[in-house]
Amino acid sequence: MQTPDLVRVLLKHRQMIGLLCASAVVNSILITYLVAERYKASTLILITPQTEVAAARPTGEKELLNFPVSPVGVSTQTETSTKTYSELIKSRPVVERVVRALGLDKPEGITNRSRLAAAYRTLRNGLKAVAAGTGQILKYGRVITGTPFDRAASELSERIAVAPTRNSYVFAIDCVWNDPKLAAGIANETAQAFVDLLAEISRGEAQGALQFIERRLHESEADLAEARLALRQFKEQNHSVAFAEETAEEIRLIGKLEGALEKVRSELSGLLNQFTAENPKVRNVQAQKDRLAESIARRQSEILRLPAAEAQLATLTLHVTTAEEVYKFIARQYEDARIREAQKTSDIRVVAPALVPVRPVRPIKIYYAAVALLMALMVGVALALVLELSDTTLRSIDTVQVALGLPVLATVPDIEALQEV
């Protein structure tokens, strides 16, 4: 079909196309007034990784035989992706806190509502229930009913989302709801519940580490007292025994190695609470532990080659030195653990609470009207072409000649048209 013919067809059916477009635009606008408005509220969350606060220690004790000292029972903080945060925010513990705090599982009252508005809301809720039931039948073959709390939790999980901010430590918790005040309340309550959950987990880990270190501190204190008592009794019985300077230095070195070994054991214990034995970090720390144990065993075997009294004195002195090194290390870690437990700050905090939105995010009436107009125009043009192609009436000399394959010799004028003239 050529362009002039297409224009003629469109002009011929212009009333039908115009009526269809006008009807579509009016109906779409009316539908937007029937569809519940949705409001979007956002709460900004800031990730602020913090360095561990430890008790002051001398500069020379930051490193022990080239093995850096690290906190006991506290895992190294790693960057957590926004996807992980999104899953945590939508997790059952966070969702349940929000539902309980805001009473989302309770039916809304109809105070300050007209009867017409109440009837409309009841009708809309009924239609939503029917649609949901139909979807469940199509999906599961039956209607699955749940408690109001479960339904509220499921709806809330679908209505909240996490929007990351590119190249920054900020992300937003978005909530889309029918009520603007409730949307802002849900966004803020979800953010607070998320921060509280992470804080509880962090405090629980700190308390567990503190209890573990406290037990080890008591054990180490008892071992130190026992080693000192044994050394004092030996000196009293044998009126002291002197040994070479090399042996004394060897004892001090073994004591430092024992302190380093205790540190590595504590680090390994903390890693095994999070990872499996095949994890590269665990295997690396395990290898350090094995090297230290081998070095200590080799040096202790050299002490046993000394004369009997001197060897026994060296062994007792070694036990005291080792117990002192272990006790000082554990005492220092105990103070660090107490500081971490007392900390109230978190590496995730709310920096911009959600405000009550003024304008809905949908439905935007102009968008609905524009889409309806475009679709009606396309349907109208297609319908006009179908009607034109299905009409077999010969209305011009050209179409008669093409249809019959014969030239037109004469035409009969329209008598009614001539009479009107």
C-alpha positions as CSV (number, residue, x, y, z in Angstrom):
1,M,0.0,0.0,0.0
2,Q,1.4,3.4,-1.1
3,T,1.6,6.4,1.2
4,P,-1.3,8.3,-0.4
5,D,-3.5,5.3,0.0
6,L,-2.5,4.9,3.6
7,V,-3.3,8.6,4.3
8,R,-6.6,8.1,2.6
9,V,-7.4,5.1,4.7
10,L,-6.5,6.9,7.9
11,L,-8.6,9.9,7.0
12,K,-11.5,7.7,6.1
13,H,-11.4,6.0,9.5
14,R,-10.3,9.1,11.5
15,Q,-13.5,9.1,13.6
16,M,-13.0,5.5,14.7
17,I,-9.3,6.1,15.5
18,G,-10.0,9.3,17.4
19,L,-12.8,7.8,19.4
20,L,-10.7,4.8,20.3
21,C,-7.8,7.0,21.4
22,A,-10.0,9.3,23.5
23,S,-11.7,6.4,25.1
24,A,-8.3,4.8,26.0
25,V,-7.0,8.0,27.5
26,V,-10.1,8.6,29.6
27,N,-10.3,5.0,30.8
28,S,-6.6,5.0,31.7
29,I,-7.0,8.1,33.8
30,L,-10.0,6.8,35.5
31,I,-8.1,3.6,36.3
32,T,-5.3,5.6,37.9
33,Y,-7.8,7.0,40.4
34,L,-9.0,3.5,41.3
35,V,-5.4,2.1,41.7
36,A,-4.0,2.7,45.1
37,E,-1.2,5.2,45.2
38,R,2.3,4.0,46.2
39,Y,4.7,6.1,48.2
40,K,8.5,5.5,48.4
41,A,10.6,6.3,51.4
42,S,14.4,5.8,51.7
43,T,16.7,5.6,54.6
44,L,20.5,6.0,54.0
45,I,22.9,3.6,55.7
46,L,26.6,4.3,56.0
47,I,29.2,1.6,56.3
48,T,32.1,2.8,58.4
49,P,34.7,0.0,59.0
50,Q,36.4,0.5,62.3
51,T,39.9,-0.5,63.4
52,E,40.1,-2.6,66.5
53,V,40.7,-0.5,69.7
54,A,43.3,-2.3,71.8
55,A,45.0,-1.5,75.1
56,A,48.2,0.4,74.8
57,R,51.2,-1.7,74.7
58,P,54.9,-1.0,74.3
59,T,56.2,-0.5,70.8
60,G,58.6,-3.4,71.1
61,E,55.7,-5.8,71.8
62,K,53.8,-5.2,68.6
63,E,55.6,-8.0,67.1
64,L,56.9,-11.2,68.7
65,L,59.5,-13.1,66.8
66,N,58.1,-11.8,63.4
67,F,54.6,-13.0,64.3
68,P,52.1,-10.1,64.4
69,V,49.9,-10.0,67.4
70,S,46.1,-10.1,66.6
71,P,43.0,-10.1,68.8
72,V,41.7,-13.4,70.1
73,G,38.3,-14.7,69.1
74,V,37.5,-11.7,66.8
75,S,37.6,-12.2,63.1
76,T,39.1,-9.7,60.7
77,Q,36.4,-7.5,59.3
78,T,35.9,-7.9,55.6
79,E,33.9,-5.9,53.0
80,T,30.4,-7.2,52.8
81,S,28.6,-6.7,49.5
82,T,25.3,-4.9,49.1
83,K,23.7,-8.1,48.0
84,T,24.6,-9.7,51.3
85,Y,23.1,-6.7,53.2
86,S,20.0,-7.0,51.1
87,E,19.5,-10.6,52.1
88,L,20.1,-9.8,55.8
89,I,17.6,-6.9,55.7
90,K,15.0,-9.2,54.2
91,S,15.8,-12.0,56.6
92,R,13.2,-13.3,59.0
93,P,14.6,-11.8,62.2
94,V,14.6,-8.2,60.8
95,V,11.2,-8.5,59.1
96,E,9.6,-10.0,62.3
97,R,10.9,-7.1,64.4
98,V,9.5,-4.5,62.0
99,V,6.1,-6.3,61.8
100,R,5.8,-6.5,65.6
101,A,7.0,-2.9,66.1
102,L,4.6,-1.4,63.7
103,G,1.7,-3.9,64.1
104,L,1.6,-4.6,60.3
105,D,-0.2,-7.9,61.0
106,K,-3.2,-6.1,62.6
107,P,-6.1,-5.0,60.5
108,E,-6.3,-1.3,59.8
109,G,-9.1,0.7,61.4
110,I,-11.7,2.6,59.5
111,T,-11.7,5.7,61.7
112,N,-12.0,9.0,59.9
113,R,-13.1,7.2,56.8
114,S,-16.4,7.6,55.0
115,R,-18.6,4.7,54.3
116,L,-17.9,4.9,50.6
117,A,-14.1,4.8,51.2
118,A,-14.5,1.9,53.6
119,A,-16.7,0.0,51.1
120,Y,-14.2,0.7,48.3
121,R,-11.3,-0.5,50.5
122,T,-13.2,-3.7,51.4
123,L,-13.9,-4.3,47.8
124,R,-10.3,-3.8,46.8
125,N,-9.0,-6.1,49.5
126,G,-11.5,-8.7,48.4
127,L,-10.4,-8.5,44.8
128,K,-6.7,-8.7,45.9
129,A,-7.6,-11.8,48.0
130,V,-9.3,-13.4,45.0
131,A,-6.4,-12.6,42.7
132,A,-3.9,-14.0,45.2
133,G,-6.0,-17.1,45.6
134,T,-6.2,-17.6,41.9
135,G,-2.5,-17.2,41.5
136,Q,-1.9,-19.8,44.2
137,I,-4.3,-22.3,42.6
138,L,-2.5,-21.8,39.2
139,K,0.9,-22.2,40.9
140,Y,0.3,-24.8,43.6
141,G,-3.1,-26.3,42.7
142,R,-4.6,-25.1,46.0
143,V,-5.0,-22.1,48.2
144,I,-2.3,-21.8,50.9
145,T,-3.6,-19.8,53.8
146,G,-1.3,-18.4,56.5
147,T,-1.5,-16.4,59.6
148,P,-1.8,-12.6,59.4
149,F,1.7,-12.3,60.8
150,D,3.1,-14.5,58.0
151,R,1.3,-12.7,55.3
152,A,2.4,-9.3,56.7
153,A,6.0,-10.5,56.9
154,S,5.9,-11.9,53.3
155,E,4.4,-8.6,52.0
156,L,7.0,-6.5,53.8
157,S,9.9,-8.6,52.5
158,E,8.6,-7.9,48.9
159,R,8.1,-4.2,49.5
160,I,11.6,-3.4,50.8
161,A,14.7,-3.2,48.7
162,V,18.4,-2.1,48.9
163,A,19.7,0.5,46.5
164,P,23.5,0.8,46.4
165,T,25.3,4.1,45.8
166,R,28.0,3.5,43.2
167,N,31.6,3.9,44.4
168,S,30.7,4.8,48.0
169,Y,30.0,3.3,51.4
170,V,26.4,4.4,51.4
171,F,23.3,2.4,50.5
172,A,19.6,3.1,50.8
173,I,16.8,1.0,52.3
174,D,13.7,1.7,50.1
175,C,10.1,0.9,51.1
176,V,7.1,1.3,48.8
177,W,3.8,1.4,50.6
178,N,0.2,2.8,50.2
179,D,0.5,5.1,53.2
180,P,3.3,7.7,53.1
181,K,3.7,7.8,56.9
182,L,3.8,4.1,57.1
183,A,6.3,3.9,54.2
184,A,8.7,6.2,56.1
185,G,8.1,4.4,59.4
186,I,8.8,1.0,57.8
187,A,12.0,2.3,56.2
188,N,13.3,3.7,59.4
189,E,12.3,0.8,61.5
190,T,13.8,-1.7,59.1
191,A,17.1,0.2,59.2
192,Q,17.1,0.4,62.9
193,A,16.2,-3.3,63.3
194,F,19.1,-4.2,60.9
195,V,21.6,-2.1,62.8
196,D,20.4,-3.6,66.1
197,L,20.7,-7.1,64.8
198,L,24.3,-6.6,63.7
199,A,25.1,-5.0,67.0
200,E,23.6,-7.9,68.9
201,I,25.7,-10.3,66.8
202,S,28.8,-8.3,67.4
203,R,28.2,-8.1,71.2
204,G,27.6,-11.8,71.3
205,E,30.9,-12.5,69.6
206,A,32.7,-10.1,71.9
207,Q,31.1,-11.7,75.0
208,G,32.0,-15.1,73.8
209,A,35.6,-14.1,73.2
210,L,35.8,-12.4,76.6
211,Q,34.5,-15.5,78.4
212,F,37.0,-17.7,76.5
213,I,40.0,-15.4,77.3
214,E,38.9,-15.1,81.0
215,R,39.0,-18.9,81.4
216,R,42.4,-19.0,79.8
217,L,43.6,-16.2,82.0
218,H,42.7,-18.0,85.2
219,E,44.3,-21.2,83.9
220,S,47.5,-19.3,82.9
221,E,47.6,-17.6,86.3
222,A,47.4,-21.0,88.1
223,D,50.1,-22.5,85.8
224,L,52.4,-19.5,86.6
225,A,51.9,-19.9,90.3
226,E,52.6,-23.6,90.1
227,A,55.8,-23.1,88.0
228,R,57.1,-20.4,90.4
229,L,56.4,-22.6,93.4
230,A,58.3,-25.6,91.9
231,L,61.3,-23.4,91.0
232,R,61.4,-21.9,94.5
233,Q,61.3,-25.4,96.2
234,F,64.1,-26.7,93.9
235,K,66.3,-23.8,94.7
236,E,65.7,-24.2,98.5
237,Q,66.5,-27.9,98.3
238,N,69.6,-27.5,96.2
239,H,70.8,-24.1,97.4
240,S,70.5,-22.8,93.8
241,V,72.4,-23.9,90.8
242,A,74.1,-21.6,88.2
243,F,74.2,-22.4,84.5
244,A,75.8,-20.8,81.5
245,E,74.7,-17.6,79.8
246,E,73.9,-19.5,76.6
247,T,71.5,-21.7,78.5
248,A,69.8,-18.6,80.1
249,E,69.4,-17.0,76.7
250,E,68.0,-20.3,75.3
251,I,65.4,-20.4,78.1
252,R,64.3,-16.8,77.3
253,L,64.0,-17.6,73.6
254,I,62.0,-20.7,74.3
255,G,59.7,-18.6,76.6
256,K,59.1,-16.1,73.8
257,L,58.4,-18.9,71.4
258,E,55.9,-20.3,73.8
259,G,54.2,-16.9,73.9
260,A,54.1,-16.8,70.2
261,L,52.7,-20.3,70.1
262,E,49.9,-19.4,72.5
263,K,49.0,-16.4,70.3
264,V,48.9,-18.6,67.2
265,R,46.7,-21.1,69.0
266,S,44.3,-18.4,70.0
267,E,44.2,-17.1,66.4
268,L,43.6,-20.6,65.1
269,S,40.7,-21.1,67.5
270,G,39.0,-18.0,66.3
271,L,39.4,-18.9,62.7
272,L,38.1,-22.5,63.2
273,N,34.9,-20.9,64.6
274,Q,34.2,-19.4,61.2
275,F,36.0,-21.5,58.6
276,T,36.8,-25.1,57.9
277,A,40.2,-26.7,58.3
278,E,40.7,-26.5,54.5
279,N,40.4,-22.7,54.4
280,P,43.7,-21.1,53.2
281,K,43.8,-18.8,56.3
282,V,43.4,-21.7,58.7
283,R,46.0,-23.8,56.9
284,N,48.5,-20.8,57.0
285,V,48.0,-20.4,60.7
286,Q,48.2,-24.1,61.3
287,A,51.5,-24.2,59.5
288,Q,52.8,-21.4,61.7
289,K,51.7,-23.3,64.8
290,D,53.5,-26.5,63.6
291,R,56.8,-24.5,62.9
292,L,56.7,-23.0,66.3
293,A,56.0,-26.3,68.1
294,E,58.9,-27.9,66.2
295,S,61.3,-25.1,67.1
296,I,60.3,-25.3,70.8
297,A,60.7,-29.1,70.9
298,R,64.2,-28.9,69.3
299,R,65.4,-26.3,71.7
300,Q,64.0,-28.1,74.7
301,S,65.8,-31.3,73.7
302,E,69.1,-29.4,73.7
303,I,68.4,-28.3,77.3
304,L,68.0,-32.0,78.4
305,R,71.6,-32.7,77.4
306,L,72.8,-30.5,80.3
307,P,74.0,-32.1,83.6
308,A,71.1,-33.5,85.7
309,A,70.8,-30.7,88.3
310,E,71.4,-27.9,85.8
311,A,69.0,-29.5,83.3
312,Q,66.3,-29.7,86.0
313,L,66.9,-26.1,87.0
314,A,66.8,-25.0,83.4
315,T,63.5,-26.9,82.9
316,L,61.9,-25.3,85.9
317,T,63.1,-21.9,84.9
318,L,61.8,-22.5,81.4
319,H,58.4,-23.4,82.8
320,V,58.3,-20.1,84.8
321,T,59.4,-18.0,81.8
322,T,56.9,-19.7,79.5
323,A,54.1,-19.3,82.0
324,E,55.0,-15.6,82.4
325,E,55.0,-14.9,78.6
326,V,51.7,-16.7,78.2
327,Y,50.1,-14.9,81.1
328,K,51.2,-11.5,79.9
329,F,49.9,-12.2,76.4
330,I,46.5,-13.5,77.7
331,A,46.2,-10.6,80.1
332,R,46.8,-8.1,77.3
333,Q,44.2,-9.8,75.1
334,Y,41.8,-9.9,78.0
335,E,42.0,-6.1,78.3
336,D,41.4,-5.7,74.5
337,A,38.4,-8.0,74.7
338,R,36.9,-5.9,77.5
339,I,37.4,-2.8,75.5
340,R,35.7,-4.4,72.4
341,E,32.8,-5.6,74.6
342,A,32.3,-2.1,76.0
343,Q,32.1,-0.5,72.6
344,K,28.6,0.5,71.6
345,T,29.4,1.8,68.1
346,S,28.7,-0.3,65.0
347,D,30.3,-0.3,61.6
348,I,26.8,0.3,60.1
349,R,24.7,3.2,61.1
350,V,21.7,5.3,59.9
351,V,22.9,8.7,58.6
352,A,19.7,10.0,57.0
353,P,16.3,8.7,58.3
354,A,13.4,8.5,55.8
355,L,11.1,11.5,55.6
356,V,7.4,11.2,54.9
357,P,7.1,11.3,51.1
358,V,4.7,14.0,49.6
359,R,4.3,12.7,46.1
360,P,3.5,9.2,45.1
361,V,5.9,7.3,42.8
362,R,3.0,5.5,41.1
363,P,0.6,5.7,39.4
364,I,1.8,8.7,37.4
365,K,-1.3,9.6,35.4
366,I,0.5,11.1,32.4
367,Y,2.5,7.9,31.9
368,Y,-0.6,5.8,31.9
369,A,-2.4,8.2,29.6
370,A,0.6,8.4,27.2
371,V,0.9,4.6,27.0
372,A,-2.8,4.2,26.5
373,L,-2.9,6.8,23.7
374,L,0.0,5.1,22.0
375,M,-1.5,1.6,22.2
376,A,-4.9,2.9,21.1
377,L,-3.4,4.7,18.1
378,M,-1.5,1.5,17.1
379,V,-4.7,-0.6,17.5
380,G,-6.8,2.0,15.6
381,V,-4.4,2.1,12.6
382,A,-4.2,-1.7,12.5
383,L,-8.0,-2.0,12.7
384,A,-8.4,0.6,9.9
385,L,-6.0,-1.3,7.6
386,V,-7.9,-4.6,8.4
387,L,-11.2,-3.0,7.6
388,E,-9.9,-1.5,4.4
389,L,-8.3,-4.7,3.2
390,S,-11.5,-6.7,4.0
391,D,-13.7,-4.2,2.0
392,T,-14.0,-5.5,-1.6
393,T,-16.1,-2.6,-2.9
394,L,-14.7,-1.0,-6.1
395,R,-14.7,2.8,-5.4
396,S,-12.5,4.3,-8.1
397,I,-11.7,3.9,-11.8
398,D,-8.2,2.6,-11.0
399,T,-9.5,-0.2,-8.8
400,V,-12.0,-1.2,-11.4
401,Q,-9.4,-1.4,-14.2
402,V,-7.1,-3.4,-11.9
403,A,-9.8,-5.8,-10.8
404,L,-11.3,-6.4,-14.2
405,G,-8.3,-6.0,-16.4
406,L,-10.4,-3.9,-18.8
407,P,-10.3,-0.1,-19.6
408,V,-13.1,2.1,-18.4
409,L,-15.0,3.7,-21.4
410,A,-17.5,5.8,-19.5
411,T,-18.8,6.6,-16.0
412,V,-22.2,7.4,-14.7
413,P,-22.3,10.4,-12.5
414,D,-23.9,10.4,-9.0
415,I,-27.4,11.8,-9.7
416,E,-28.1,12.6,-6.0
417,A,-24.9,14.6,-5.8
418,L,-25.9,16.5,-8.9
419,Q,-29.3,17.3,-7.6
420,E,-27.9,18.7,-4.4
421,V,-25.8,21.0,-6.5
